[in-house]
């Protein structure tokens, strides 16, 4: 049985992540659903440097960490964070989204 795609953006739509998530295996601990363009960011929380930003497909983010599906219903303009994979997500209205 195939699982329905959980996000409001398609699997091949670009999303932001970091070099640290992609190349060093850091966990996705912060998520933002931007209000400006409805894009998503899946980051480790260790950097906000432009040089560390990377583009991936939404489906790649879900492959890296399937537990992000738990916050696929995050409203536009909101963020979520946690302290570790498997930990509870804290949702908040994001001033940066």
N, CA, C and O atoms as a printed pandas DataFrame, in Angstrom:
     atom_number atom_name residue_name chain_id  residue_number  x_coord  y_coord  z_coord
0              1         N          UNK        A               1    0.841   -1.178    0.000
1              2        CA          UNK        A               1    0.000    0.000    0.000
2              3         C          UNK        A               1    0.890    1.246    0.000
3              4         O          UNK        A               1    1.808    1.360    0.812
4              5         N          UNK        A               2    0.617    2.158   -0.895
5              6        CA          UNK        A               2    1.399    3.378   -1.001
6              7         C          UNK        A               2    0.863    4.438   -0.043
7              8         O          UNK        A               2   -0.347    4.645    0.056
8              9         N          UNK        A               3    1.770    5.102    0.657
9             10        CA          UNK        A               3    1.402    6.151    1.605
10            11         C          UNK        A               3    1.232    7.460    0.847
11            12         O          UNK        A               3    2.047    7.791   -0.014
12            13         N          UNK        A               4    0.176    8.207    1.164
13            14        CA          UNK        A               4   -0.081    9.488    0.515
14            15         C          UNK        A               4    1.025   10.484    0.859
15            16         O          UNK        A               4    1.561   10.472    1.967
16            17         N          UNK        A               5    1.357   11.341   -0.097
17            18        CA          UNK        A               5    2.360   12.377    0.132
18            19         C          UNK        A               5    1.833   13.340    1.195
19            20         O          UNK        A               5    0.726   13.858    1.050
20            21         N          UNK        A               6    2.602   13.593    2.266
21            22        CA          UNK        A               6    2.066   14.352    3.399
22            23         C          UNK        A               6    2.158   15.875    3.300
23            24         O          UNK        A               6    1.429   16.571    4.007
24            25         N          UNK        A               7    3.031   16.413    2.446
25            26        CA          UNK        A               7    3.287   17.857    2.432
26            27         C          UNK        A               7    2.428   18.589    1.406
27            28         O          UNK        A               7    1.904   17.983    0.471
28            29         N          UNK        A               8    2.291   19.904    1.597
29            30        CA          UNK        A               8    1.520   20.733    0.662
30            31         C          UNK        A               8    2.318   21.089   -0.590
31            32         O          UNK        A               8    1.741   21.561   -1.569
32            33         N          UNK        A               9    3.614   20.874   -0.577
33            34        CA          UNK        A               9    4.465   21.049   -1.753
34            35         C          UNK        A               9    4.790   19.661   -2.303
35            36         O          UNK        A               9    4.912   18.699   -1.544
36            37         N          UNK        A              10    4.928   19.565   -3.608
37            38        CA          UNK        A              10    5.172   18.279   -4.240
38            39         C          UNK        A              10    6.534   17.693   -3.906
39            40         O          UNK        A              10    7.415   18.408   -3.427
40            41         N          UNK        A              11    6.719   16.386   -4.156
41            42        CA          UNK        A              11    7.964   15.706   -3.813
42            43         C          UNK        A              11    9.208   16.275   -4.481
43            44         O          UNK        A              11   10.304   16.175   -3.931
44            45         N          UNK        A              12    9.053   16.866   -5.651
45            46        CA          UNK        A              12   10.230   17.365   -6.373
46            47         C          UNK        A              12   10.408   18.883   -6.266
47            48         O          UNK        A              12   11.251   19.465   -6.950
48            49         N          UNK        A              13    9.620   19.509   -5.417
49            50        CA          UNK        A              13    9.761   20.943   -5.178
50            51         C          UNK        A              13   10.996   21.169   -4.308
51            52         O          UNK        A              13   11.273   20.387   -3.399
52            53         N          UNK        A              14   11.731   22.236   -4.590
53            54        CA          UNK        A              14   12.954   22.540   -3.843
54            55         C          UNK        A              14   12.653   22.927   -2.398
55            56         O          UNK        A              14   11.650   23.578   -2.105
56            57         N          UNK        A              15   13.539   22.512   -1.512
57            58        CA          UNK        A              15   13.483   22.876   -0.101
58            59         C          UNK        A              15   14.903   23.202    0.345
59            60         O          UNK        A              15   15.875   22.769   -0.273
60            61         N          UNK        A              16   15.007   23.959    1.409
61            62        CA          UNK        A              16   16.315   24.311    1.965
62            63         C          UNK        A              16   16.744   23.305    3.019
63            64         O          UNK        A              16   15.919   22.770    3.761
64            65         N          UNK        A              17   18.025   23.060    3.072
65            66        CA          UNK        A              17   18.642   22.327    4.165
66            67         C          UNK        A              17   20.042   22.893    4.344
67            68         O          UNK        A              17   20.344   23.978    3.846
68            69         N          UNK        A              18   20.888   22.173    5.043
69            70        CA          UNK        A              18   22.249   22.651    5.263
70            71         C          UNK        A              18   23.276   21.614    4.809
71            72         O          UNK        A              18   22.992   20.422    4.692
72            73         N          UNK        A              19   24.451   22.111    4.566
73            74        CA          UNK        A              19   25.600   21.262    4.258
74            75         C          UNK        A              19   25.794   20.235    5.372
75            76         O          UNK        A              19   26.142   19.084    5.107
76            77         N          UNK        A              20   25.569   20.651    6.608
77            78        CA          UNK        A              20   25.786   19.776    7.753
78            79         C          UNK        A              20   24.812   18.599    7.762
79            80         O          UNK        A              20   25.189   17.490    8.141
80            81         N          UNK        A              21   23.572   18.825    7.351
81            82        CA          UNK        A              21   22.597   17.734    7.264
82            83         C          UNK        A              21   22.987   16.782    6.138
83            84         O          UNK        A              21   22.972   15.563    6.312
84            85         N          UNK        A              22   23.334   17.345    4.989
85            86        CA          UNK        A              22   23.638   16.511    3.823
86            87         C          UNK        A              22   24.960   15.769    3.918
87            88         O          UNK        A              22   25.036   14.589    3.576
88            89         N          UNK        A              23   25.989   16.439    4.374
89            90        CA          UNK        A              23   27.332   15.868    4.302
90            91         C          UNK        A              23   27.894   15.346    5.620
91            92         O          UNK        A              23   28.871   14.598    5.628
92            93         N          UNK        A              24   27.286   15.735    6.721
93            94        CA          UNK        A              24   27.811   15.303    8.020
94            95         C          UNK        A              24   26.788   14.529    8.845
95            96         O          UNK        A              24   27.065   14.134    9.978
96            97         N          UNK        A              25   25.611   14.314    8.275
97            98        CA          UNK        A              25   24.600   13.510    8.947
98            99         C          UNK        A              25   23.964   14.131   10.168
99           100         O          UNK        A              25   23.376   13.422   10.985
100          101         N          UNK        A              26   24.070   15.461   10.315
101          102        CA          UNK        A              26   23.398   16.098   11.442
102          103         C          UNK        A              26   21.886   15.940   11.285
103          104         O          UNK        A              26   21.378   15.949   10.164
104          105         N          UNK        A              27   21.175   15.797   12.383
105          106        CA          UNK        A              27   19.730   15.576   12.312
106          107         C          UNK        A              27   18.959   16.845   11.964
107          108         O          UNK        A              27   19.406   17.958   12.243
108          109         N          UNK        A              28   17.807   16.661   11.357
109          110        CA          UNK        A              28   16.887   17.778   11.105
110          111         C          UNK        A              28   16.158   18.059   12.420
111          112         O          UNK        A              28   15.359   17.248   12.890
112          113         N          UNK        A              29   16.446   19.210   12.992
113          114        CA          UNK        A              29   15.865   19.585   14.278
114          115         C          UNK        A              29   15.007   20.839   14.194
115          116         O          UNK        A              29   14.267   21.154   15.126
116          117         N          UNK        A              30   15.106   21.554   13.078
117          118        CA          UNK        A              30   14.324   22.783   12.878
118          119         C          UNK        A              30   13.676   22.750   11.507
119          120         O          UNK        A              30   14.300   22.381   10.511
120          121         N          UNK        A              31   12.414   23.144   11.478
121          122        CA          UNK        A              31   11.657   23.187   10.224
122          123         C          UNK        A              31   10.925   24.519   10.167
123          124         O          UNK        A              31   10.367   24.972   11.167
124          125         N          UNK        A              32   10.928   25.142    8.998
125          126        CA          UNK        A              32   10.175   26.372    8.784
126          127         C          UNK        A              32    9.357   26.209    7.511
127          128         O          UNK        A              32    9.847   25.701    6.503
128          129         N          UNK        A              33    8.097   26.647    7.573
129          130        CA          UNK        A              33    7.202   26.665    6.418
130          131         C          UNK        A              33    6.954   28.144    6.090
131          132         O          UNK        A              33    6.108   28.791    6.707
132          133         N          UNK        A              34    7.693   28.659    5.124
133          134        CA          UNK        A              34    7.714   30.085    4.839
134          135         C          UNK        A              34    6.391   30.605    4.279
135          136         O          UNK        A              34    5.755   29.962    3.444
136          137         N          UNK        A              35    5.993   31.788    4.760
137          138        CA          UNK        A              35    4.750   32.402    4.292
138          139         C          UNK        A              35    4.925   33.104    2.950
139          140         O          UNK        A              35    3.976   33.206    2.172
140          141         N          UNK        A              36    6.124   33.584    2.681
141          142        CA          UNK        A              36    6.355   34.357    1.458
142          143         C          UNK        A              36    6.107   33.532    0.200
143          144         O          UNK        A              36    5.459   34.001   -0.736
144          145         N          UNK        A              37    6.619   32.312    0.177
145          146        CA          UNK        A              37    6.510   31.487   -1.029
146          147         C          UNK        A              37    6.043   30.059   -0.736
147          148         O          UNK        A              37    6.020   29.219   -1.635
148          149         N          UNK        A              38    5.674   29.785    0.510
149          150        CA          UNK        A              38    5.197   28.484    0.970
150          151         C          UNK        A              38    6.261   27.390    0.906
151          152         O          UNK        A              38    5.940   26.207    1.023
152          153         N          UNK        A              39    7.539   27.781    0.720
153          154        CA          UNK        A              39    8.639   26.823    0.722
154          155         C          UNK        A              39    8.894   26.300    2.135
155          156         O          UNK        A              39    8.375   26.823    3.121
156          157         N          UNK        A              40    9.707   25.256    2.191
157          158        CA          UNK        A              40   10.070   24.621    3.449
158          159         C          UNK        A              40   11.581   24.662    3.642
159          160         O          UNK        A              40   12.336   24.671    2.670
160          161         N          UNK        A              41   12.018   24.687    4.897
161          162        CA          UNK        A              41   13.435   24.537    5.256
162          163         C          UNK        A              41   13.530   23.462    6.326
163          164         O          UNK        A              41   12.763   23.455    7.290
164          165         N          UNK        A              42   14.487   22.548    6.143
165          166        CA          UNK        A              42   14.726   21.440    7.066
166          167         C          UNK        A              42   16.189   21.520    7.485
167          168         O          UNK        A              42   17.073   21.084    6.748
168          169         N          UNK        A              43   16.443   22.072    8.657
169          170        CA          UNK        A              43   17.814   22.376    9.051
170          171         C          UNK        A              43   18.196   21.717   10.379
171          172         O          UNK        A              43   17.358   21.188   11.109
172          173         N          UNK        A              44   19.494   21.775   10.652
173          174        CA          UNK        A              44   20.046   21.152   11.852
174          175         C          UNK        A              44   20.057   22.096   13.047
175          176         O          UNK        A              44   20.149   21.648   14.190
176          177         N          UNK        A              45   19.965   23.383   12.794
177          178        CA          UNK        A              45   19.989   24.349   13.887
178          179         C          UNK        A              45   21.375   24.752   14.338
179          180         O          UNK        A              45   21.506   25.482   15.320
180          181         N          UNK        A              46   22.418   24.302   13.654
181          182        CA          UNK        A              46   23.777   24.657   14.066
182          183         C          UNK        A              46   24.335   25.829   13.285
183          184         O          UNK        A              46   25.385   26.365   13.638
184          185         N          UNK        A              47   23.646   26.238   12.223
185          186        CA          UNK        A              47   24.168   27.304   11.377
186          187         C          UNK        A              47   23.028   28.039   10.694
187          188         O          UNK        A              47   21.977   27.467   10.405
188          189         N          UNK        A              48   23.263   29.321   10.443
189          190        CA          UNK        A              48   22.360   30.076    9.576
190          191         C          UNK        A              48   23.166   30.818    8.508
191          192         O          UNK        A              48   22.688   31.772    7.893
192          193         N          UNK        A              49   24.395   30.356    8.308
193          194        CA          UNK        A              49   25.279   30.964    7.306
194          195         C          UNK        A              49   24.805   30.612    5.896
195          196         O          UNK        A              49   24.502   29.457    5.597
196          197         N          UNK        A              50   24.749   31.618    5.051
197          198        CA          UNK        A              50   24.342   31.396    3.660
198          199         C          UNK        A              50   25.222   30.354    2.976
199          200         O          UNK        A              50   24.742   29.585    2.143
200          201         N          UNK        A              51   26.507   30.325    3.325
201          202        CA          UNK        A              51   27.439   29.381    2.698
202          203         C          UNK        A              51   27.097   27.927    3.014
203          204         O          UNK        A              51   27.503   27.028    2.277
204          205         N          UNK        A              52   26.367   27.684    4.084
205          206        CA          UNK        A              52   25.995   26.317    4.464
206          207         C          UNK        A              52   24.668   25.858    3.863
207          208         O          UNK        A              52   24.332   24.677    3.948
208          209         N          UNK        A              53   23.921   26.759    3.264
209          210        CA          UNK        A              53   22.606   26.422    2.705
210          211         C          UNK        A              53   22.747   25.542    1.465
211          212         O          UNK        A              53   23.647   25.731    0.647
212          213         N          UNK        A              54   21.840   24.581    1.346
213          214        CA          UNK        A              54   21.788   23.687    0.198
214          215         C          UNK        A              54   20.331   23.506   -0.218
215          216         O          UNK        A              54   19.428   23.569    0.617
216          217         N          UNK        A              55   20.108   23.281   -1.507
217          218        CA          UNK        A              55   18.779   22.983   -2.015
218          219         C          UNK        A              55   18.659   21.486   -2.251
219          220         O          UNK        A              55   19.557   20.848   -2.801
220          221         N          UNK        A              56   17.535   20.946   -1.824
221          222        CA          UNK        A              56   17.215   19.544   -2.081
222          223         C          UNK        A              56   15.745   19.473   -2.472
223          224         O          UNK        A              56   15.018   20.459   -2.347
224          225         N          UNK        A              57   15.313   18.331   -2.935
225          226        CA          UNK        A              57   13.895   18.109   -3.204
226          227         C          UNK        A              57   13.191   17.756   -1.894
227          228         O          UNK        A              57   13.798   17.192   -0.983
228          229         N          UNK        A              58   11.918   18.090   -1.813
229          230        CA          UNK        A              58   11.134   17.742   -0.628
230          231         C          UNK        A              58   11.240   16.245   -0.332
231          232         O          UNK        A              58   11.355   15.852    0.829
232          233         N          UNK        A              59   11.202   15.410   -1.371
233          234        CA          UNK        A              59   11.275   13.970   -1.153
234          235         C          UNK        A              59   12.621   13.557   -0.555
235          236         O          UNK        A              59   12.691   12.575    0.184
236          237         N          UNK        A              60   13.685   14.293   -0.864
237          238        CA          UNK        A              60   14.991   13.995   -0.273
238          239         C          UNK        A              60   14.980   14.270    1.229
239          240         O          UNK        A              60   15.552   13.510    2.010
240          241         N          UNK        A              61   14.329   15.356    1.624
241          242        CA          UNK        A              61   14.231   15.670    3.055
242          243         C          UNK        A              61   13.513   14.539    3.783
243          244         O          UNK        A              61   13.933   14.133    4.866
244          245         N          UNK        A              62   12.443   14.032    3.201
245          246        CA          UNK        A              62   11.695   12.946    3.824
246          247         C          UNK        A              62   12.500   11.643    3.846
247          248         O          UNK        A              62   12.352   10.837    4.765
248          249         N          UNK        A              63   13.340   11.439    2.848
249          250        CA          UNK        A              63   14.213   10.262    2.838
250          251         C          UNK        A              63   15.294   10.382    3.914
251          252         O          UNK        A              63   15.630    9.397    4.572
252          253         N          UNK        A              64   15.834   11.584    4.092
253          254        CA          UNK        A              64   16.855   11.807    5.119
254          255         C          UNK        A              64   16.279   11.528    6.503
255          256         O          UNK        A              64   16.929   10.903    7.341
256          257         N          UNK        A              65   15.058   11.996    6.736
257          258        CA          UNK        A              65   14.428   11.822    8.049
258          259         C          UNK        A              65   12.919   11.660    7.895
259          260         O          UNK        A              65   12.201   12.658    7.823
260          261         N          UNK        A              66   12.431   10.441    7.845
261          262        CA          UNK        A              66   10.987   10.210    7.690
262          263         C          UNK        A              66   10.137   10.778    8.820
263          264         O          UNK        A              66    8.932   10.957    8.642
264          265         N          UNK        A              67   10.734   11.069    9.981
265          266        CA          UNK        A              67    9.942   11.601   11.092
266          267         C          UNK        A              67    9.476   13.033   10.858
267          268         O          UNK        A              67    8.625   13.526   11.599
268          269         N          UNK        A              68   10.013   13.715    9.845
269          270        CA          UNK        A              68    9.522   15.074    9.564
270          271         C          UNK        A              68    8.088   15.046    9.049
271          272         O          UNK        A              68    7.424   16.082    9.029
272          273         N          UNK        A              69    7.602   13.889    8.635
273          274        CA          UNK        A              69    6.204   13.775    8.217
274          275         C          UNK        A              69    5.255   14.151    9.359
275          276         O          UNK        A              69    4.107   14.522    9.119
276          277         N          UNK        A              70    5.737   14.055   10.592
277          278        CA          UNK        A              70    4.928   14.412   11.761
278          279         C          UNK        A              70    4.512   15.877   11.755
279          280         O          UNK        A              70    3.506   16.235   12.367
280          281         N          UNK        A              71    5.276   16.731   11.070
281          282        CA          UNK        A              71    4.948   18.161   11.054
282          283         C          UNK        A              71    4.571   18.620    9.645
283          284         O          UNK        A              71    4.651   19.811    9.345
284          285         N          UNK        A              72    4.166   17.697    8.786
285          286        CA          UNK        A              72    3.782   18.045    7.415
286          287         C          UNK        A              72    2.574   18.972    7.370
287          288         O          UNK        A              72    2.349   19.652    6.368
288          289         N          UNK        A              73    1.799   19.002    8.446
289          290        CA          UNK        A              73    0.628   19.884    8.519
290          291         C          UNK        A              73    0.967   21.251    9.116
291          292         O          UNK        A              73    0.065   22.021    9.448
292          293         N          UNK        A              74    2.247   21.556    9.254
293          294        CA          UNK        A              74    2.678   22.831    9.822
294          295         C          UNK        A              74    2.111   23.980    8.991
295          296         O          UNK        A              74    2.331   24.026    7.781
296          297         N          UNK        A              75    1.392   24.897    9.611
297          298        CA          UNK        A              75    0.799   26.000    8.840
298          299         C          UNK        A              75    1.857   26.895    8.198
299          300         O          UNK        A              75    2.985   26.992    8.682
300          301         N          UNK        A              76    1.483   27.527    7.134
301          302        CA          UNK        A              76    2.340   28.503    6.469
302          303         C          UNK        A              76    2.645   29.618    7.469
303          304         O          UNK        A              76    1.750   30.110    8.155
304          305         N          UNK        A              77    3.922   30.010    7.542
305          306        CA          UNK        A              77    4.338   31.049    8.477
306          307         C          UNK        A              77    4.700   30.511    9.855
307          308         O          UNK        A              77    4.899   31.286   10.791
308          309         N          UNK        A              78    4.786   29.207    9.984
309          310        CA          UNK        A              78    5.108   28.586   11.269
310          311         C          UNK        A              78    6.407   27.812   11.177
311          312         O          UNK        A              78    6.886   27.493   10.089
312          313         N          UNK        A              79    6.965   27.517   12.333
313          314        CA          UNK        A              79    8.151   26.694   12.439
314          315         C          UNK        A              79    7.934   25.622   13.491
315          316         O          UNK        A              79    6.956   25.650   14.239
316          317         N          UNK        A              80    8.855   24.682   13.534
317          318        CA          UNK        A              80    8.828   23.630   14.554
318          319         C          UNK        A              80   10.260   23.254   14.870
319          320         O          UNK        A              80   11.128   23.282   13.998
320          321         N          UNK        A              81   10.502   22.901   16.120
321          322        CA          UNK        A              81   11.841   22.477   16.515
322          323         C          UNK        A              81   11.731   21.348   17.533
323          324         O          UNK        A              81   10.688   21.136   18.151
324          325         N          UNK        A              82   12.838   20.636   17.684
325          326        CA          UNK        A              82   12.935   19.548   18.658
326          327         C          UNK        A              82   14.395   19.419   19.059
327          328         O          UNK        A              82   15.272   19.983   18.404
328          329         N          UNK        A              83   14.659   18.691   20.115
329          330        CA          UNK        A              83   16.034   18.564   20.597
330          331         C          UNK        A              83   16.752   17.353   20.017
331          332         O          UNK        A              83   17.983   17.315   20.009
332          333         N          UNK        A              84   16.001   16.356   19.529
333          334        CA          UNK        A              84   16.598   15.152   18.956
334          335         C          UNK        A              84   15.574   14.438   18.074
335          336         O          UNK        A              84   14.370   14.649   18.219
336          337         N          UNK        A              85   16.052   13.599   17.166
337          338        CA          UNK        A              85   15.149   12.819   16.329
338          339         C          UNK        A              85   14.308   11.932   17.232
339          340         O          UNK        A              85   14.828   11.267   18.127
340          341         N          UNK        A              86   13.027   11.931   16.992
341          342        CA          UNK        A              86   12.109   11.163   17.821
342          343         C          UNK        A              86   11.542   11.965   18.971
343          344         O          UNK        A              86   10.573   11.551   19.608
344          345         N          UNK        A              87   12.148   13.123   19.240
345          346        CA          UNK        A              87   11.644   13.989   20.301
346          347         C          UNK        A              87   10.392   14.726   19.854
347          348         O          UNK        A              87   10.113   14.799   18.657
348          349         N          UNK        A              88    9.644   15.265   20.785
349          350        CA          UNK        A              88    8.430   15.995   20.428
350          351         C          UNK        A              88    8.757   17.316   19.719
351          352         O          UNK        A              88    9.717   18.002   20.069
352          353         N          UNK        A              89    7.958   17.647   18.741
353          354        CA          UNK        A              89    8.098   18.921   18.038
354          355         C          UNK        A              89    7.400   20.026   18.819
355          356         O          UNK        A              89    6.281   19.840   19.296
356          357         N          UNK        A              90    8.051   21.161   18.950
357          358        CA          UNK        A              90    7.431   22.374   19.499
358          359         C          UNK        A              90    7.104   23.273   18.316
359          360         O          UNK        A              90    7.997   23.675   17.571
360          361         N          UNK        A              91    5.855   23.580   18.149
361          362        CA          UNK        A              91    5.411   24.409   17.019
362          363         C          UNK        A              91    5.271   25.856   17.476
363          364         O          UNK        A              91    4.894   26.123   18.617
364          365         N          UNK        A              92    5.576   26.777   16.585
365          366        CA          UNK        A              92    5.502   28.198   16.924
366          367         C          UNK        A              92    5.275   29.024   15.661
367          368         O          UNK        A              92    5.689   28.641   14.567
368          369         N          UNK        A              93    4.621   30.146   15.832
369          370        CA          UNK        A              93    4.490   31.082   14.723
370          371         C          UNK        A              93    5.837   31.739   14.545
371          372         O          UNK        A              93    6.385   32.309   15.489
372          373         N          UNK        A              94    6.376   31.665   13.339
373          374        CA          UNK        A              94    7.750   32.093   13.112
374          375         C          UNK        A              94    7.826   33.528   12.608
375          376         O          UNK        A              94    7.190   33.865   11.609
376          377         N          UNK        A              95    8.599   34.383   13.289
377          378        CA          UNK        A              95    8.788   35.743   12.797
378          379         C          UNK        A              95    9.670   35.763   11.536
379          380         O          UNK        A              95    9.717   36.770   10.829
380          381         N          UNK        A              96   10.361   34.662   11.259
381          382        CA          UNK        A              96   11.268   34.580   10.111
382          383         C          UNK        A              96   10.617   33.940    8.911
383          384         O          UNK        A              96   11.199   33.926    7.826
384          385         N          UNK        A              97    9.424   33.411    9.082
385          386        CA          UNK        A              97    8.749   32.731    7.987
386          387         C          UNK        A              97    7.930   33.727    7.224
387          388         O          UNK        A              97    7.271   33.367    6.249
